[in-house]
């Protein structure tokens, strides 16, 4: 599968348009569908070396309605412990690619750092969930990568739903 990196540029009228550039190949299924966080983390680490960056980087995985990868987009670079992420820039990329689903991912690069979400990570996820809902784009997950470990908001949501269901049944 070819790995495309998407970027947004401005034309001569200062209007945004999408630019796709093939940045590598991923050895695996021809039509990779990201059905769980392990697949996303594997691609982000093998192709983009996410776990090896010295500063925080934020990537967006743009998916079709069936879950097939359309493209990847780097949406932010920060410093060792934070990166500014604009909801507008995320949504712009999703809409320009006609993505039906998105996965947000970023790394925690500090030595010995865990992939535990910060207060800011949780706030960003809540804001992005709302924006995606309004624009009819599904936020599939927000993944945090720290070395060989990761945290998946989707997995946390699924566990929370199970606990709520158990409480209702008792």
Helices and strands as residue ranges (DSSP letters): E 2-10, E 16-25, H 37-48, G 50-52, E 57-63, E 69-77, H 87-96, E 101-107, H 119-135, E 138-146, E 149-152, H 153-169
